[in-house]
Amino acid sequence: MGLDILTANDRLGEYPPSWYAATAMPLAPFPEAAGEISCDVAVIGGGYTGLSAALHLAQ
């Protein structure tokens, strides 16, 4: 069984059961990046800071 990224860092019993956690489907593995890849900017992370940075760069 692979790593469940949805609950990998959870402490048992810390959070109440949620509908999302009970119904979320596991992600299929992403293919490994191959070859030469280049970009002007790479936003790492999807939190508020990463989303804000990506939005401002896109505008």
matplotlib code that plots the C-alpha trace (Angstrom):
import matplotlib.pyplot as plt

x = [0.0, 1.3, 1.5, -1.9, -0.9, -4.3, -3.7, 0.0, 0.7, -2.5, -2.4, -5.0, -8.1, -7.0, -9.6, -13.3, -14.2, -15.0, -17.0, -14.1, -11.6, -14.0, -14.9, -11.7, -10.1, -6.4, -4.3, -2.7, 1.1, 2.4, 5.0, 8.5, 9.7, 12.1, 14.3, 15.2, 12.6, 12.9, 10.6, 10.8, 9.1, 8.2, 5.6, 6.1, 3.2, -0.6, -1.2, -2.3, 1.2, 1.7, -1.8, -1.4, 2.1, 0.7, -2.3, -0.2, 2.3, -0.5, -1.9]
y = [0.0, 3.4, 6.6, 8.2, 11.8, 12.9, 11.6, 10.9, 13.6, 13.3, 12.2, 9.5, 10.8, 14.5, 15.5, 14.5, 12.3, 14.3, 13.6, 14.7, 12.4, 9.5, 10.0, 11.4, 9.2, 8.5, 10.3, 8.3, 8.6, 11.4, 10.5, 11.5, 14.6, 13.7, 15.6, 19.3, 21.5, 25.3, 28.1, 31.7, 31.2, 28.1, 28.5, 25.8, 25.3, 25.9, 27.7, 31.4, 32.6, 30.3, 30.9, 34.7, 34.6, 32.5, 34.8, 38.0, 36.4, 35.3, 38.8]
z = [0.0, -0.9, 1.2, 1.9, 1.5, 2.8, 6.3, 6.4, 9.0, 11.0, 14.6, 15.3, 17.1, 16.7, 14.2, 13.9, 10.9, 7.8, 4.7, 2.5, 4.1, 3.9, 0.2, -1.3, -3.9, -3.8, -6.4, -9.2, -9.2, -11.4, -14.0, -13.3, -15.1, -17.9, -20.2, -19.9, -18.3, -18.1, -16.9, -15.9, -12.5, -10.5, -7.7, -5.1, -2.8, -3.0, 0.2, 0.3, -0.5, -3.5, -4.9, -4.5, -6.2, -9.1, -9.5, -9.5, -12.0, -14.3, -14.4]

ax = plt.figure().add_subplot(projection="3d")
ax.plot(x, y, z, "-o")
ax.set_aspect("equal")
plt.show()
